[in-house]
Amino acid sequence: MSISTIQTLITILSIYLFLRIYWIQASSASLINMMGIQKHHILNEVDFVNSIQIDRDTIIEALSYLNMVSKLYLNNSINFNMLKTFEGIMIKLLERDDVCLVYEKIFYEFRDVIKTAEPPYINLIYTVDILKRSNILLKKGFPCSLYALRVYPRLKKTAFHFNPGSSYKWQIASNIFLSKKSGVNF
């Protein structure tokens, strides 16, 4: 190897390390900012499990906050491991009957009255779908666990970004309350 080749390799390696450190710092800053604006009473998992009824405003605040977390994940601002810290509350929130009723009203308002191109809280719904499906793969064991942690979330995020058709997203969003009516979990 010549000296110029070694210098080139060292330069490429240093650029890679600089970008990697910058990426980690940006992700950490995003998570710290999210935790700074967090309202602890909204994201208390125990309250969502044990409470009989949650008021509409609390549901909307929780959906909005978790939708922001999901949007950061889908835009590669936080990684899959950081997202997993919110996993429990995301899944529990979307499985509650009162949340599904509130979301159904919001869904039809956005679709019929406001006529938006994408359904409300679609980032949260899509991210919960990724989490649930990757958890199924993780439970299967070793070969699937590597796929579930590395490849599957990246494929799903890419599919979400490059799917311009909004009918697919409206169908995913409607599965939240339609699955509750049919008795099947989303």
N, C-alpha and C positions, 0 to 999 in steps of 0.2 A: 504494500500500500504506500502510496506517496503521501507526502505531507499535506498537499492540497486536499486530498480525499479525506484524510483524518480531520482537517480543519472544517471541511464541509459537513461531515458527520457530527462534529461537536457543535457546530452552529445550528444545525437542524434539531439536534437534541436539546439544546438550550432554548430554542424558540418553542419547541413542544412543551418543555417544562414550564416556561414562562406562561404560556397559554393555559396549561393545566392548573397552575397555581391561581391565575386570574379567574378561571372558571369556578374553582372551589371557593374563592373569596366572594365572588358574585353570588353564588348559590347560598353561602352562609349569610351574606348580608340580606338576601331576599327572605330567608327563613327568619332571621332576627327581626326584620321589619314586620313580617306577618305576625310573629308572636307579640310584637309590641302593640299592634292594634287589636289583638285578640281580646274578646270579651269573655272572661272565664266562665260566666254563668251560661253562655250560649253553647260552649263546646264541652260541657261537663257530661261525659258519657253516662254516668250514673243517673243523672237527672232525666236523660232521654229514655233510659230503660225503665226506670221506676215510676215516672210520672204518668198519670192517667191521661191527661190532656195538656197540650202545650198551646199557648195562644198564638194567633196568626202572626203577630209582629215578631215573636221569637223565632218562629219557623222561617220567616222570610229573612231575618238577620242571619240565621245559621246557614240557610241555603246560599245567601249572597257571599258570606265569608268563605264557605267551602268551595263555592264556584270560583272565587278568586284564587284560592290555593290550587285548584285543579287547572285553572288557566295558566298559572305559573309553571305547573308540571308539564302541561301540553306544549308550552313554548320553551321548554328546556331550561327554565330558570332554576328549578329545583330538580333533584334527581329522584329516582324511584324509592330509595331508602328514606329520604325526607318525607315523601308522600305517604309512606307506610305509617308514619307517626299519626296521621289523621285518618287512617284506614277504618278503625273501629267506629268512629262517630259518623263517617261518611256513609258506611253501609247501614248502620242502625237508623240513621236519620231517614234514608230513603225507603226503609222497610216499615216505617210507622204508618198506620192507617190515617191518622189526622194530618200528617204531612202529605200523604197522597191526595187527600181531599183538597187541601189548600193548593197543592201543585196543579191539580186538575183544573181548578178555577183559573189560575194564572195562565196555564197552558192555552185554554180556549180563549181567554182574553187576548193573549198575544197573537194567536192564530187567526181569530175571527174579527176582532175589533181593531187592534193595532196593526195587524197584518205584517209582521216581521218576517224576514227571510229565514231566521233560525229560531228555534224554540228557546224559551228562557232556561237558564241554568244547564245548558247542554254540555258545557265543559265538565261540570260535576257529574252528570249522569253518565257521560262517556267514560270518565275516569273511574267511577265506581264499577262500571262494566269491565274495564281492564283489570281492576283489583280483584273482582270476584273470579274472573276466568283464570287469572294467574295464580290465585289461591288454590283453585281446583288442580291446576298443574303441579303446584308445589306439594300438594298432598300425595301425589302419585309417586314421588321419589326422585332419585338422583338424575336420570337423564332428562326428565321433564323439568326438574327444578332449575337447571341451568338455562333451559329454554324460557321458562317462566320469568326468570329474573333478568335475563339479558336481551333475548331476541323478541319475545312476544310483545312486551310493552313498546318497544321501538317500532315494530311493525304496525301495531294498532295506532300509535301516534301519527305515523306517516300516513296511514290510511285516512285518519281523521282530517289531516291537513290537506290532503290531495283529493278529497271527495267534495267536489263543488255542488253536488246535488243536495238540496235541502230536504227533499222528501225522505231520504234515508235518516237524517237527523230528527225530523219530526216523528218518524216511526219509532226510533229509539226512545225519544222523550215520552211518547204516549204509552210505551210499555210499562212505565212506572205505575200508572193508575189502572191501566187495563189488566195488568197481571194480578193486581189486588182484587179486581172484580171477578176474575176468573178463578182466583184461589191459587195461582201459581206465583212463586216469587220471581221478581225481576232478575 
